[in-house]
Amino acid sequence: MAIASIYNVKIKASIFLNLALILCGDQCQFGAHCGLADPGATVFDVRNYGAKADGKTDNVQAFMKAWNAACNYRGTSKLLIPGGTYMAGQVAFQGPCNSPNPVTVEVQGIIKAQTDISEYSSQEWFSFESINGLVVTGGGTFDGQGAAVWKYNDCHQHSDCQLLPTSLKFSKVTNAVIENIKSVNSKSFHMAVNQCQGITAHRLNIIAPYNSPNTDGIHISSSDSINVTSSFIGTGDDCISIGQGATHVFISNITCGPGHGISVGSLGKYPHEKDVTGIIVKNCTLTNTTNGARIKTWPGSPPSTASSIRFEDLIMESVKNPVIIDQQYGSRKKKNSSRVKISDVHFKNIRGTSTTNIAVSILCSQAVPCEGVEIVDIDLAYKGAKTKDTSVSSTCSNAKVSFVGKQSPPACN
């Protein structure tokens, strides 16, 4: 069986399994509603461990005491953060846990992050680590209060900058559902998924201003079998970014904008990056974003690969670069070519409007040209500043590209 076919079987099985788990309620093992629906769950209310919903008291110790009790409990457990406004500095929910069933973290209230950066010893606000079986839900809000510290972000001037804390970091987490939560105004990334497997995230509401720096909605790296669906993401950076080592990622029904689009990358910035493969992005709508469907790699990068990537059934509404592969990301001045090999990439059934005349841009590496790029049924019209030239065009370099079906803009020569 071909590699692509094997991948399709695996990702479809993963999708159907996760949907079944979410929809089956009491029958599921780690579904989105298991913790809520199980009347036998023992509830660990943070207020019983000293938490105060007064918007001023730092509740770190209360939250972590409640987590330790829930995690160490040998039955089905649920940590509850009830309605109200809670202040908290850096929180770490660590496993492994003793429960034979997933531990549920139900956030009903609003949690506000401390704004004093000196309170953070590492680059995350809330971290979930080394947990097998987790549900994060409840309809509550994580407020990173990023507006107070964005002025300290100098990444636009220094590519090797120190990022501000990520709001929610999932590290070495397996078999988890993250659903029905809101993240606003993160200091840096809203959510980071690293070294995880079997994660389903859906019904998320992720919001930051269009000019907030490095506020990626969800960043996925070094993880396998990740599904992100049915969510609204509007930020100052990528709605979803897929970094090195991500495999078998499925993204669907995302409303994205403002922001920088849905991106594979950036790749190749650091030594020893792992390959990226098996990425599907479909049935998404992007509005007023700087990019649409994008793959980006750094020039002068170490060797790696990005393959088996599909962007399909996408709507672009006033998007600056609707379809783009950019292997000179970060600097047009660097002479060395990217050595990230891009292959087996498909852009299919993408329609809508572009705010620039170049609606399709395939700019690949001279050192390792793109192979197997397929562009199928593209229907993009100009909708930018008033100008005499309202045409749209394509540009391609260092790439083997095949064009099939409707092509607006016209195919590259």
GUPA-445604 format. One record per residue (C-alpha): x, y, z; residue in three letters. Coordinates in steps of 0.25 Angstrom, whole numbers, padded with zeros to 4 digits, always signed. Layout:
N
XYZAla/...
END
This chain:
413
+0000+0000+0000Met/+0005+0014-0003Ala/+0010+0023+0008Ile/-0001+0033+0005Ala/-0012+0022+0006Ser/-0007+0017+0019Ile/-0007+0031+0024Tyr/-0022+0033+0020Asn/-0026+0020+0026Val/-0019+0024+0039Lys/-0024+0038+0040Ile/-0039+0034+0036Lys/-0038+0024+0047Ala/-0033+0034+0057Ser/-0044+0044+0053Ile/-0056+0034+0054Phe/-0050+0029+0067Leu/-0050+0042+0073Asn/-0063+0046+0068Leu/-0069+0033+0074Ala/-0063+0036+0087Leu/-0068+0050+0087Ile/-0082+0047+0083Leu/-0084+0034+0091Cys/-0085+0041+0105Gly/-0085+0031+0116Asp/-0079+0020+0106Gln/-0066+0027+0103Cys/-0053+0025+0110Gln/-0048+0039+0109Phe/-0059+0047+0102Gly/-0062+0062+0103Ala/-0074+0060+0112His/-0069+0048+0120Cys/-0065+0056+0132Gly/-0077+0064+0132Leu/-0087+0052+0129Ala/-0081+0043+0140Asp/-0090+0044+0152Pro/-0080+0036+0160Gly/-0068+0046+0158Ala/-0062+0051+0171Thr/-0062+0066+0170Val/-0049+0073+0175Phe/-0054+0088+0177Asp/-0043+0098+0177Val/-0050+0106+0187Arg/-0049+0095+0197Asn/-0034+0096+0196Tyr/-0033+0111+0198Gly/-0037+0117+0185Ala/-0043+0131+0185Lys/-0051+0137+0173Ala/-0048+0151+0177Asp/-0040+0154+0165Gly/-0028+0158+0173Lys/-0023+0146+0182Thr/-0012+0138+0175Asp/-0019+0124+0174Asn/-0007+0116+0170Val/-0005+0108+0182Gln/-0020+0105+0183Ala/-0021+0100+0169Phe/-0009+0091+0170Met/-0014+0085+0183Lys/-0027+0082+0177Ala/-0020+0076+0165Trp/-0011+0067+0173Asn/-0023+0062+0181Ala/-0031+0059+0168Ala/-0019+0053+0161Cys/-0015+0044+0172Asn/-0030+0039+0174Tyr/-0031+0025+0170Arg/-0045+0027+0165Gly/-0052+0036+0155Thr/-0048+0050+0158Ser/-0052+0064+0154Lys/-0045+0077+0158Leu/-0055+0088+0158Leu/-0052+0103+0156Ile/-0066+0109+0158Pro/-0072+0122+0153Gly/-0065+0135+0158Gly/-0052+0142+0154Thr/-0039+0136+0159Tyr/-0025+0141+0159Met/-0013+0132+0157Ala/+0002+0132+0154Gly/+0009+0120+0148Gln/+0001+0107+0150Val/+0007+0093+0147Ala/-0003+0081+0146Phe/+0006+0069+0145Gln/+0004+0054+0145Gly/+0004+0042+0144Pro/-0009+0041+0151Cys/-0015+0029+0158Asn/-0029+0029+0153Ser/-0033+0018+0143Pro/-0041+0028+0136Asn/-0038+0042+0130Pro/-0036+0053+0140Val/-0046+0065+0136Thr/-0042+0079+0139Val/-0055+0087+0138Glu/-0053+0102+0137Val/-0066+0110+0139Gln/-0061+0123+0143Gly/-0050+0133+0138Ile/-0036+0131+0141Ile/-0027+0143+0140Lys/-0012+0142+0138Ala/-0002+0150+0147Gln/+0004+0161+0138Thr/+0018+0162+0146Asp/+0027+0154+0136Ile/+0037+0151+0148Ser/+0026+0142+0153Glu/+0029+0132+0142Tyr/+0041+0123+0143Ser/+0038+0117+0129Ser/+0030+0120+0117Gln/+0016+0116+0120Glu/+0005+0120+0129Trp/-0003+0107+0131Phe/+0004+0094+0128Ser/-0002+0080+0127Phe/+0010+0070+0127Glu/+0011+0055+0126Ser/-0003+0051+0127Ile/-0010+0039+0120Asn/-0025+0042+0120Gly/-0030+0057+0121Leu/-0042+0065+0119Val/-0041+0080+0119Val/-0055+0087+0118Thr/-0066+0095+0125Gly/-0068+0107+0117Gly/-0059+0116+0125Gly/-0048+0126+0120Thr/-0033+0127+0122Phe/-0029+0142+0121Asp/-0014+0143+0119Gly/-0015+0159+0120Gln/-0005+0160+0109Gly/-0008+0175+0107Ala/+0000+0178+0119Ala/+0013+0172+0114Val/+0012+0171+0099Trp/+0021+0184+0099Lys/+0033+0175+0104Tyr/+0032+0166+0092Asn/+0044+0169+0082Asp/+0042+0157+0073Cys/+0040+0166+0061His/+0054+0172+0063Gln/+0061+0159+0068His/+0058+0146+0062Ser/+0065+0139+0074Asp/+0056+0146+0084Cys/+0051+0140+0097Gln/+0036+0138+0095Leu/+0026+0142+0106Leu/+0018+0131+0114Pro/+0009+0122+0106Thr/-0005+0122+0112Ser/-0007+0107+0112Leu/+0004+0097+0109Lys/+0001+0082+0107Phe/+0014+0074+0108Ser/+0015+0058+0108Lys/+0000+0057+0109Val/-0008+0045+0102Thr/-0022+0042+0100Asn/-0028+0056+0103Ala/-0040+0065+0099Val/-0040+0080+0100Ile/-0053+0086+0098Glu/-0062+0097+0100Asn/-0052+0107+0106Ile/-0048+0121+0103Lys/-0034+0127+0102Ser/-0033+0142+0101Val/-0021+0152+0100Asn/-0010+0142+0102Ser/+0004+0148+0105Lys/+0010+0139+0094Ser/+0004+0126+0088Phe/-0010+0123+0093His/-0008+0108+0093Met/+0004+0099+0090Ala/+0004+0084+0088Val/+0017+0077+0089Asn/+0021+0063+0090Gln/+0006+0059+0091Cys/-0002+0048+0084Gln/-0017+0046+0082Gly/-0022+0060+0085Ile/-0035+0065+0081Thr/-0038+0080+0082Ala/-0051+0085+0078His/-0061+0096+0081Arg/-0050+0106+0085Leu/-0051+0121+0085Asn/-0038+0128+0083Ile/-0037+0143+0082Ile/-0026+0154+0082Ala/-0025+0167+0075Pro/-0019+0166+0060Tyr/-0007+0174+0065Asn/-0003+0166+0077Ser/+0011+0160+0075Pro/+0013+0144+0074Asn/-0001+0141+0079Thr/-0002+0128+0071Asp/-0015+0121+0073Gly/-0010+0107+0074Ile/+0004+0102+0072His/+0006+0088+0069Ile/+0020+0081+0069Ser/+0026+0067+0072Ser/+0013+0061+0073Ser/+0004+0051+0066Asp/-0011+0049+0063Ser/-0015+0063+0067Ile/-0030+0067+0063Asn/-0034+0082+0063Val/-0048+0084+0059Thr/-0060+0093+0060Ser/-0054+0106+0066Ser/-0052+0121+0064Phe/-0038+0126+0065Ile/-0035+0141+0063Gly/-0021+0146+0067Thr/-0009+0154+0063Gly/-0001+0142+0057Asp/-0004+0129+0051Asp/-0018+0123+0055Cys/-0011+0110+0055Ile/+0003+0107+0053Ser/+0009+0093+0051Ile/+0023+0092+0055Gly/+0035+0082+0054Gln/+0032+0067+0057Gly/+0017+0068+0055Ala/+0010+0056+0049Thr/-0004+0052+0045His/-0011+0065+0048Val/-0025+0068+0044Phe/-0031+0082+0044Ile/-0045+0084+0040Ser/-0057+0094+0041Asn/-0048+0106+0047Ile/-0052+0120+0045Thr/-0039+0128+0045Cys/-0037+0143+0045Gly/-0031+0152+0048Pro/-0017+0146+0048Gly/-0007+0140+0039His/-0015+0128+0034Gly/-0012+0113+0035Ile/+0002+0110+0034Ser/+0011+0098+0033Val/+0024+0104+0039Gly/+0032+0112+0041Ser/+0042+0100+0039Leu/+0057+0100+0038Gly/+0060+0110+0048Lys/+0067+0101+0058Tyr/+0077+0089+0057Pro/+0072+0075+0057His/+0057+0078+0054Glu/+0049+0066+0052Lys/+0041+0063+0039Asp/+0026+0068+0037Val/+0017+0058+0030Thr/+0002+0055+0029Gly/-0005+0069+0030Ile/-0019+0071+0026Ile/-0026+0085+0026Val/-0040+0085+0021Lys/-0054+0092+0021Asn/-0048+0105+0028Cys/-0052+0119+0025Thr/-0041+0130+0026Leu/-0045+0145+0027Thr/-0036+0157+0026Asn/-0023+0149+0029Thr/-0009+0152+0023Thr/-0008+0138+0018Asn/-0017+0126+0015Gly/-0012+0112+0013Ala/+0003+0114+0016Arg/+0016+0106+0017Ile/+0028+0114+0022Lys/+0042+0110+0024Thr/+0055+0118+0027Trp/+0066+0120+0018Pro/+0080+0114+0021Gly/+0072+0103+0029Ser/+0078+0089+0033Pro/+0072+0078+0025Pro/+0058+0072+0028Ser/+0045+0069+0020Thr/+0031+0073+0020Ala/+0022+0064+0012Ser/+0008+0059+0010Ser/+0001+0072+0012Ile/-0013+0075+0008Arg/-0021+0088+0008Phe/-0035+0086+0002Glu/-0049+0092+0002Asp/-0045+0105+0008Leu/-0052+0119+0006Ile/-0043+0132+0006Met/-0049+0145+0009Glu/-0040+0157+0006Ser/-0027+0149+0009Val/-0014+0155+0005Lys/-0007+0142+0001Asn/-0018+0132-0001Pro/-0008+0120-0006Val/+0006+0121-0002Ile/+0019+0113-0001Ile/+0030+0122+0004Asp/+0044+0116+0006Gln/+0050+0130+0009Gln/+0042+0132+0021Tyr/+0048+0142+0031Gly/+0058+0148+0022Ser/+0060+0151+0007Arg/+0074+0156+0009Lys/+0080+0142+0013Lys/+0087+0136+0001Lys/+0087+0121+0006Asn/+0075+0113+0001Ser/+0066+0106+0011Ser/+0069+0091+0012Arg/+0055+0087+0016Val/+0050+0078+0005Lys/+0035+0080+0002Ile/+0028+0069-0006Ser/+0014+0063-0008Asp/+0006+0076-0006Val/-0008+0078-0010His/-0016+0091-0011Phe/-0030+0087-0015Lys/-0044+0094-0016Asn/-0039+0108-0011Ile/-0048+0119-0014Arg/-0051+0134-0010Gly/-0044+0147-0011Thr/-0030+0152-0010Ser/-0025+0166-0006Thr/-0013+0165-0015Thr/-0011+0162-0030Asn/-0002+0150-0027Ile/-0012+0140-0021Ala/-0004+0127-0023Val/+0011+0128-0019Ser/+0020+0116-0020Ile/+0034+0120-0016Leu/+0042+0108-0013Cys/+0057+0105-0010Ser/+0067+0105-0021Gln/+0075+0095-0013Ala/+0064+0085-0011Val/+0052+0089-0021Pro/+0038+0085-0017Cys/+0033+0072-0024Glu/+0019+0067-0025Gly/+0011+0080-0023Val/-0003+0079-0028Glu/-0012+0091-0030Ile/-0027+0087-0033Val/-0039+0095-0035Asp/-0035+0109-0030Ile/-0045+0121-0032Asp/-0039+0134-0026Leu/-0043+0148-0030Ala/-0037+0161-0027Tyr/-0043+0169-0016Lys/-0032+0179-0011Gly/-0030+0194-0012Ala/-0036+0201-0024Lys/-0027+0200-0035Thr/-0027+0199-0050Lys/-0021+0185-0050Asp/-0031+0176-0043Thr/-0025+0163-0049Ser/-0020+0152-0041Val/-0007+0143-0045Ser/+0001+0132-0040Ser/+0016+0131-0038Thr/+0025+0119-0037Cys/+0040+0116-0035Ser/+0048+0104-0032Asn/+0036+0095-0032Ala/+0029+0083-0040Lys/+0015+0088-0040Val/+0003+0081-0047Ser/-0010+0089-0050Phe/-0023+0082-0051Val/-0037+0087-0053Gly/-0042+0102-0052Lys/-0030+0112-0050Gln/-0033+0126-0046Ser/-0022+0132-0045Pro/-0017+0125-0058Pro/-0006+0114-0056Ala/+0009+0118-0055Cys/+0016+0117-0069Asn/
END
